[in-house]
Amino acid sequence: MDERRGRSPVLTSRKPDARSPKRSPRLLGFGVLIFILLLLPSAGTADGSVPDAPPEAVVLDAERVSYDDETGRAAAEGGAVLTYRDTTIHAERIDYDAATQTVKASPLPGETVRLQNGARTLAGDGLEYNLLTGEGVLAGAKSRVPVGEGTLYISGGSLQVLPYDLAAERGLVRNGGAGQTYIGIWEDVSATTCALDHPHYRIETKRILFVPGRRLVAKKPRLYLGDTYIFTYPMDYIVNLDRRALKHSIVPYVQHDRSKGAGAGFSGAFAWEGGSLSLGGAYWSNTGLEWMAEVDQNISGALGVRGGVTYSWDEEWDDKIYHPYVSLYYEKGGWQAALRWAWREYIEDRKDSLYKYRGRLDRKPELTLLTPWRQDPALPAWFRFGAVWGSYRERTKKPLYTGRTVERYGAEVQSYGEMPFGGTLPGFDFFWNASYSAWLYDVTDENQSILNGFLGLRGRLGSLELGIGYERRFVWGNSPMLWDSYREAEKIHQKLRFPLGREFFAAVRGSYDLEDSFVDDVHYALQWISDCMKWELSYRDDRTSASDDRIGLSVSILAFPNTPASFGEYRGKDPFLRPEDLP
């Protein structure tokens, strides 16, 4: 065979077919295919598999396969599969040119062509692909991307696929994408988390950059509710696939705060391969404008740097100042490590029902390490460990706790478990969430140990969603700083959600302080929930000494339950939810 024509394919045919073309010197039918298989011992076995095919072989398998040795062209029909290295193409018909190493694939009406690279799969209406360069165009491309607790459904026009290294040479991505094989550049795309023919919402964009397994970036997308155009995002819609979350909440919100007054805000991001610039702003009737900016840049593999500044109002000082911060971080396989510096970080923390801490903290720096969650095979439980070392300077209105620098060392173990309750409540789960931490300080002989425990029951009773839980915190010792000093607590938590209609719900969640014998915090909500979106009007009745009542209107995408809140937006912690980074 002429070497200029490329590599002859390894051909296999699963069964003879009466419709196969007649034999000719230029077109080989099934009968002559037997002769080819005798000359190519790696071609196949009785079951159609090709276990001895060399690593560089192009394997073409179908019900009907033909090959013209003079032109170097092959055609396969009937559930055709082409395999080359770690790339597999599935289609009804595949045409292969050995001279140019190009492939054309087409499906039956109503079906799709699938391009698979490793564990990642793309589908479309037709494919043209070069096996040597790894470049191709997938027409009418479609993809289903697992994110959060749902799926992102993407469809649109042509999808250009090319190797990561080639994309880096062309300046489309930043070089050094460890473990990346290819990227996709999608034109005229629509994306939604609704599994409906007519989704409740969708975004449309002229272009999406898709790095499989890492991130998806839609450039300045347009938002539609049903068929109604709402607005165009001035920033990028970013989905971090490795973290299964949006980079930021992208829908504006409105809220009323007891201290700040009425306010509205937004957040979003501009992205490039390996990094992003996040921006957020909020305007409050009593305190004016607040804003934030943050740059997140990957350095190499799992190592990155994150830094930014927040300009916000600090209630304790009734003043607006800048709060800069920077950190080096490492995130891989569930392992997390960070070295962080922060200046004048404003902290609000309700220590108990009668005391809310407010202060500023310099981290100079703080080193943290967190292991992945590990499940005990003998128990329905997960465990992980953490360690912290830091040097801190605290600033409060109390002179005794202002100005001095304290070093703090500590370790923590966390556990979470759940199991069906069974018995008379088959729709309920019993769960627990517990942690134990121990802290040492360099300025005194003081130390502090904290044991937190939450035991709960949650589930459905008909159309009602119910939850009840018991929280207990034990504290031994003291801290020379106020921001990490904790007090003992004992509370009962309850949660109720019930329907007002097919897609409308009312919800209430509250806690009762057993030590001080009063209801200290209640959250009310009216919700409209489709299969993919949640609109929520909420009110927080804070009955503690802080009296931090709030009312707000927000929109959530249900596939991203762990998405960080927009800058300035308050979302109370729900103790009945699973830990957000649990596998």
KAUR-V159346 format. One record per backbone hydrogen bond with DSSP energy under -1.0 kcal/mol. NH is the residue of the N-H (numbers start at 1). CO is the residue of the C=O. If there is no record, write none. Layout:
nh=NH co=CO
nh=NH co=CO
//
This chain:
nh=5 co=2
nh=6 co=3
nh=10 co=58
nh=12 co=60
nh=14 co=62
nh=20 co=17
nh=24 co=27
nh=33 co=29
nh=34 co=30
nh=36 co=32
nh=37 co=33
nh=38 co=34
nh=39 co=35
nh=40 co=36
nh=43 co=40
nh=45 co=49
nh=48 co=45
nh=53 co=50
nh=57 co=54
nh=59 co=83
nh=60 co=10
nh=61 co=81
nh=62 co=12
nh=63 co=78
nh=64 co=77
nh=66 co=75
nh=68 co=73
nh=72 co=68
nh=73 co=68
nh=74 co=96
nh=75 co=66
nh=76 co=94
nh=77 co=64
nh=78 co=92
nh=80 co=91
nh=81 co=61
nh=82 co=89
nh=83 co=59
nh=84 co=87
nh=87 co=84
nh=88 co=116
nh=89 co=82
nh=90 co=114
nh=91 co=80
nh=93 co=106
nh=94 co=76
nh=95 co=104
nh=96 co=74
nh=97 co=102
nh=98 co=72
nh=101 co=97
nh=102 co=97
nh=103 co=129
nh=104 co=95
nh=105 co=127
nh=106 co=93
nh=111 co=108
nh=113 co=124
nh=114 co=90
nh=115 co=122
nh=116 co=88
nh=117 co=120
nh=118 co=86
nh=120 co=117
nh=122 co=115
nh=123 co=142
nh=124 co=113
nh=125 co=139
nh=127 co=105
nh=128 co=137
nh=129 co=103
nh=130 co=135
nh=131 co=101
nh=134 co=130
nh=136 co=161
nh=137 co=128
nh=138 co=159
nh=139 co=126
nh=141 co=157
nh=142 co=123
nh=143 co=154
nh=145 co=152
nh=147 co=150
nh=150 co=147
nh=152 co=145
nh=153 co=192
nh=154 co=143
nh=155 co=190
nh=156 co=141
nh=157 co=187
nh=157 co=188
nh=159 co=138
nh=160 co=185
nh=161 co=136
nh=162 co=183
nh=164 co=181
nh=167 co=163
nh=168 co=164
nh=169 co=165
nh=170 co=166
nh=171 co=168
nh=172 co=167
nh=178 co=176
nh=180 co=177
nh=183 co=162
nh=184 co=210
nh=185 co=160
nh=186 co=208
nh=187 co=158
nh=188 co=206
nh=189 co=205
nh=190 co=155
nh=191 co=203
nh=192 co=153
nh=196 co=194
nh=202 co=224
nh=203 co=191
nh=204 co=222
nh=205 co=189
nh=208 co=186
nh=209 co=217
nh=210 co=184
nh=211 co=215
nh=214 co=211
nh=215 co=211
nh=216 co=239
nh=217 co=209
nh=218 co=237
nh=219 co=207
nh=222 co=204
nh=223 co=231
nh=224 co=202
nh=225 co=228
nh=226 co=200
nh=228 co=225
nh=230 co=223
nh=233 co=221
nh=236 co=269
nh=237 co=218
nh=239 co=216
nh=240 co=245
nh=241 co=214
nh=241 co=239
nh=242 co=214
nh=245 co=240
nh=247 co=238
nh=253 co=265
nh=254 co=553
nh=255 co=263
nh=256 co=551
nh=257 co=261
nh=258 co=549
nh=261 co=257
nh=263 co=255
nh=264 co=283
nh=265 co=253
nh=266 co=281
nh=268 co=279
nh=270 co=277
nh=272 co=275
nh=275 co=272
nh=276 co=296
nh=277 co=270
nh=278 co=294
nh=279 co=268
nh=280 co=292
nh=281 co=266
nh=282 co=290
nh=283 co=264
nh=284 co=288
nh=285 co=262
nh=286 co=260
nh=288 co=284
nh=290 co=282
nh=291 co=311
nh=292 co=280
nh=293 co=309
nh=294 co=278
nh=295 co=307
nh=296 co=276
nh=297 co=305
nh=298 co=274
nh=299 co=303
nh=300 co=303
nh=303 co=300
nh=304 co=329
nh=305 co=297
nh=306 co=327
nh=307 co=295
nh=308 co=325
nh=309 co=293
nh=310 co=323
nh=311 co=291
nh=312 co=321
nh=314 co=319
nh=318 co=314
nh=319 co=314
nh=321 co=312
nh=323 co=310
nh=325 co=308
nh=326 co=341
nh=327 co=306
nh=328 co=339
nh=329 co=304
nh=330 co=337
nh=331 co=302
nh=332 co=335
nh=335 co=332
nh=336 co=370
nh=337 co=330
nh=338 co=368
nh=339 co=328
nh=340 co=366
nh=341 co=326
nh=342 co=363
nh=343 co=324
nh=345 co=361
nh=347 co=359
nh=349 co=357
nh=351 co=355
nh=352 co=355
nh=357 co=349
nh=359 co=347
nh=360 co=395
nh=361 co=345
nh=362 co=393
nh=363 co=342
nh=364 co=391
nh=366 co=340
nh=367 co=389
nh=368 co=338
nh=369 co=387
nh=370 co=336
nh=371 co=385
nh=374 co=383
nh=376 co=381
nh=379 co=376
nh=381 co=379
nh=382 co=416
nh=383 co=374
nh=384 co=414
nh=386 co=412
nh=387 co=369
nh=388 co=410
nh=389 co=367
nh=390 co=408
nh=391 co=365
nh=392 co=406
nh=393 co=362
nh=395 co=360
nh=401 co=398
nh=402 co=399
nh=403 co=394
nh=406 co=392
nh=408 co=390
nh=409 co=440
nh=410 co=388
nh=411 co=438
nh=412 co=386
nh=413 co=436
nh=414 co=384
nh=415 co=434
nh=416 co=382
nh=417 co=432
nh=418 co=380
nh=419 co=430
nh=421 co=428
nh=425 co=422
nh=428 co=425
nh=429 co=458
nh=430 co=419
nh=431 co=456
nh=432 co=417
nh=433 co=454
nh=434 co=415
nh=435 co=452
nh=436 co=413
nh=437 co=450
nh=438 co=411
nh=439 co=448
nh=440 co=409
nh=442 co=407
nh=448 co=439
nh=449 co=476
nh=450 co=437
nh=451 co=474
nh=452 co=435
nh=453 co=472
nh=454 co=433
nh=455 co=470
nh=456 co=431
nh=457 co=468
nh=458 co=429
nh=459 co=466
nh=460 co=427
nh=461 co=464
nh=464 co=461
nh=465 co=497
nh=466 co=459
nh=467 co=495
nh=468 co=457
nh=469 co=493
nh=470 co=455
nh=471 co=491
nh=472 co=453
nh=473 co=489
nh=474 co=451
nh=476 co=449
nh=478 co=447
nh=485 co=482
nh=489 co=473
nh=491 co=471
nh=492 co=512
nh=493 co=469
nh=494 co=510
nh=495 co=467
nh=496 co=508
nh=497 co=465
nh=498 co=506
nh=500 co=504
nh=501 co=504
nh=505 co=527
nh=506 co=498
nh=507 co=525
nh=508 co=496
nh=509 co=523
nh=510 co=494
nh=511 co=521
nh=512 co=492
nh=513 co=518
nh=514 co=490
nh=517 co=513
nh=518 co=513
nh=520 co=511
nh=521 co=511
nh=522 co=541
nh=523 co=509
nh=524 co=539
nh=525 co=507
nh=526 co=537
nh=527 co=505
nh=528 co=535
nh=529 co=503
nh=530 co=533
nh=534 co=556
nh=535 co=528
nh=536 co=554
nh=537 co=526
nh=538 co=552
nh=539 co=524
nh=540 co=550
nh=541 co=522
nh=543 co=520
nh=545 co=353
nh=549 co=547
nh=550 co=540
nh=551 co=256
nh=552 co=538
nh=553 co=254
nh=554 co=536
nh=556 co=534
nh=558 co=532
nh=560 co=557
nh=563 co=560
nh=569 co=566
nh=577 co=574
nh=582 co=579
//
